[in-house]
Amino acid sequence: MKFEGKAHKFGDNVDTDVIIPARYLNTSDGRELAAHCMEDIDPTFAADVKNGDVIVGGENFGCGSSREHAPLAIKSCGVSCVIAASFARIFYRNSINIGLPIFECREAFAEAESGHVFRADPASGIIENVTLGRKYSTAPFPKEIRDIIESGGLMNAVKK
């Protein structure tokens, strides 16, 4: 399982209220959340993102509240994975729980631009900026985490 898509780059401290504004938290329907994902930081994001695309973020991506709505909104938009310089810990855990792969890699963020194509392999920990022809290394996902992601989230993995 590898993930590949066009990057949408955001900066540091993208919090959960920016990912999915609180005014839309009256639903947990992924499609409805996806329609409003990132709209306060990039009003065209939900319309522009394509299945398989990648979000690249800076330091402390997903900071703020502990709501699972944020990674669910991202995943429901069709984003295949998030690559960031660092993640808020609760966002990291919530992302894995709902089956959204996330990779920490400061170097990938530093060289990324929106529109670059990225490829990420959770088994090897290799992230590629295909556009620049650059490879970066991060910690590979343990098999148990890969199983959760491949199952579509923790609840599906437990059911198996």
C-alpha distance (Angstrom), angle and dihedral (degrees) to the residues before:
residue distance angle dihedral
M1 . . .
K2 3.80 . .
F3 3.76 129.1 .
E4 3.78 123.7 -140.3
G5 3.76 133.3 173.3
K6 3.76 150.8 116.7
A7 3.81 116.1 -63.3
H8 3.77 126.8 -118.2
K9 3.80 104.6 -165.6
F10 3.79 125.3 -150.4
G11 3.80 131.1 174.0
D12 3.79 136.3 -121.6
N13 3.81 127.5 -45.8
V14 3.80 97.9 17.8
D15 3.78 97.8 175.0
T16 3.78 130.7 -156.6
D17 3.83 90.8 -104.3
V18 3.80 88.6 60.4
I19 3.81 93.1 44.4
I20 3.81 91.2 52.2
P21 3.81 115.8 0.5
A22 3.82 115.1 -128.3
R23 3.81 91.4 -118.7
Y24 3.83 88.2 73.5
L25 3.80 97.6 50.3
N26 3.80 93.0 100.4
T27 3.82 88.0 93.9
S28 3.77 137.9 46.5
D29 3.82 92.3 -162.5
G30 3.80 105.3 127.8
R31 3.82 94.2 -147.6
E32 3.79 92.3 54.1
L33 3.82 92.3 46.3
A34 3.81 90.7 47.7
A35 3.79 90.9 57.3
H36 3.82 89.3 63.0
C37 3.79 100.7 34.9
M38 3.84 112.4 137.3
E39 3.80 91.9 -10.8
D40 3.82 94.8 139.0
I41 3.82 92.6 54.1
D42 3.83 98.5 32.0
P43 3.82 114.8 13.1
T44 3.82 91.7 -167.5
F45 3.82 96.7 50.0
A46 3.82 98.5 98.0
A47 3.80 91.3 48.3
D48 3.81 94.4 44.0
V49 3.80 101.6 44.0
K50 3.80 115.8 97.8
N51 3.80 129.6 -161.2
G52 3.78 108.6 -80.0
D53 3.81 96.1 23.0
V54 3.80 119.5 139.2
I55 3.79 132.4 -133.6
V56 3.80 115.3 -141.5
G57 3.79 114.7 -164.8
G58 3.77 140.1 175.6
E59 3.78 132.3 -126.2
N60 3.81 121.6 -26.2
F61 3.82 96.0 9.2
G62 3.81 111.1 -173.3
C63 3.79 97.1 21.9
G64 3.80 119.2 156.3
S65 3.77 127.5 52.2
S66 3.78 123.8 15.4
R67 3.80 96.2 -120.8
E68 3.80 118.3 141.9
H69 3.80 88.6 -147.2
A70 3.83 90.5 86.3
P71 3.82 99.5 61.5
L72 3.81 89.4 35.7
A73 3.82 90.5 56.4
I74 3.81 90.3 49.8
K75 3.80 94.3 47.6
S76 3.81 92.3 44.3
C77 3.82 90.0 55.6
G78 3.79 87.5 64.0
V79 3.81 96.0 -103.9
S80 3.80 106.6 155.4
C81 3.82 96.9 -157.7
V82 3.79 145.1 -18.2
I83 3.79 122.6 -124.4
A84 3.81 115.4 -168.0
A85 3.77 140.5 162.7
S86 3.83 87.3 -117.8
F87 3.80 139.1 -18.2
A88 3.76 135.0 -139.7
R89 3.81 103.5 -106.7
I90 3.81 96.8 -123.9
F91 3.82 90.9 49.7
Y92 3.81 88.8 50.4
R93 3.81 91.8 53.4
N94 3.81 94.4 42.7
S95 3.80 90.2 50.9
I96 3.79 93.0 53.9
N97 3.82 90.1 44.7
I98 3.81 91.6 58.3
G99 3.82 93.9 39.6
L100 3.82 100.2 -104.8
P101 3.82 110.0 141.8
I102 3.79 114.5 -136.1
F103 3.79 128.3 -173.7
E104 3.81 128.5 -163.7
C105 3.79 112.2 -144.0
R106 3.79 123.2 143.8
E107 3.80 93.3 -173.4
A108 3.81 93.3 55.3
F109 3.80 90.4 50.7
A110 3.81 93.0 47.5
E111 3.81 93.4 55.8
A112 3.81 98.2 35.8
E113 3.76 126.6 108.5
S114 3.78 127.7 -177.3
G115 3.78 108.1 -90.3
H116 3.80 95.9 32.5
V117 3.78 113.8 127.1
F118 3.79 115.9 -121.9
R119 3.79 131.9 -168.2
A120 3.81 122.0 -165.4
D121 3.79 129.7 -172.9
P122 3.82 115.1 -163.6
A123 3.82 92.9 -166.6
S124 3.81 95.3 57.4
G125 3.81 100.3 25.1
I126 3.81 90.1 -128.6
I127 3.79 117.1 144.2
E128 3.79 118.6 -172.0
N129 3.76 129.6 -162.2
V130 3.79 92.7 -152.1
T131 3.81 91.9 -172.3
L132 3.81 92.6 58.3
G133 3.80 96.1 32.4
R134 3.84 90.2 -123.7
K135 3.81 129.0 140.9
Y136 3.79 127.1 -157.3
S137 3.79 131.2 -171.8
T138 3.76 127.6 -136.5
A139 3.79 132.6 161.5
P140 3.80 111.5 -66.9
F141 3.80 116.5 -123.1
P142 3.80 114.3 -102.5
K143 3.80 113.8 -113.4
E144 3.81 91.3 -106.2
I145 3.82 91.2 57.4
R146 3.81 91.8 45.5
D147 3.81 88.3 52.0
I148 3.82 90.7 53.2
I149 3.80 91.5 49.6
E150 3.82 93.6 45.3
S151 3.81 89.1 50.1
G152 3.80 91.1 53.9
G153 3.78 95.1 -110.4
L154 3.77 144.8 -21.7
M155 3.80 97.0 -71.9
N156 3.81 92.0 53.2
A157 3.81 90.6 46.8
V158 3.81 91.3 51.6
K159 3.82 90.7 49.4
K160 3.81 89.8 55.0
